[in-house]
Amino acid sequence: MWMYVAGAYALMSLITFFVYGFDKRRARLGGSRVPERTLHVLELLGGWPGALGAMRVFRHKTQKRSFRLVFFAIVTLHVLGWGAYVWQLFE
């Protein structure tokens, strides 16, 4: 099971990383942008590690406080969820 979960996180992270890169490119060129809601859904579906990497590599979505707040809330949900799961295994 762990291999499937790790694979899902890796796949979603890769997709999210590329979508962030695409959005940054569109922002530079003045094209239509990827909605923030779409970025957050990708993060929620497990792509938050890729989003974190993309934020650092592309320096994208790092200044908007409301966006970062939702992003870190999603990360916190994932970490707490996995923490609760692991905790339950050892009870």
N, C-alpha and C positions, 0 to 999 in steps of 0.2 A: 504494500500500500504506500509506503514512504516514497518509493520510486515514482509512483504516479503523481503524488502530491508535489514532489520536487520537480518533476517534468512539467507539470501544469504551471507552477510558479516560474520556471525558467522560460517557458513558451510565452506566458503572459507578460513577463518582464521584457522579453525581446520585442514583442509587438508594441508594448507601451513605450519602450525606448525609441523605436523608430517613429511612432506617432508623434512623440514629443519633438523629435528632430524635424519631422515634416512640418509641424506647427511652427517651429522656430524659423524654418526656411520661409514659410508663407508669411510670417510676421515681417521678416526682413524685406521680402519682395512686395509686400502690400496686398497679397492675395487673400482669399477667403480663409478663415482660421478654423481650427478644430474647436468645437465648443468645450468649455471647461467641464461641463457635465460629462462629456464623453471621456475626457482625460481621467476624471474621478471614477467613473465606472470601470475603466481599465485598471486603475489602481485597486479598486475594491475587489475586482475579480482575480487579484493576485499579482498584478503587475507593478505593485508599489516599489519593489527593489529596482526595477528597470526605470521607473519614474525618478527615483532618487539619483540614480546614475546619470540619467539624462539631464536632470536639473544642474548637476555639477559639470558635465561635459559641455552642454550647450548653453549654460548659464541662462536657462529658460524657466520662467515662472518662479523666480526667486525673490522678486520684489513685491509682488502682490500679496499682502498679508492675509486677506480673506481666503485666497487660494491655498496658501501654505497651511493655514489653520485647518481647513478641511482635509488636506493631504495628511497632516500629522495625526488627525483624528482617525483616519483610515488605517494608518500604520499602527496606531495604538490599539485599534480594534483587532487587527491581525495578531499582534503580539500578545494581547490579553487572551484572545481565543485559543491560540496555540499553548500559551502558558496554562490555561485552565484544562486543556486536553491532556497535557503532559502531567499536570498535577493529579488528575483523575487516574492516570495509569499507575501511579505510585501509591495510591490510597489502599 
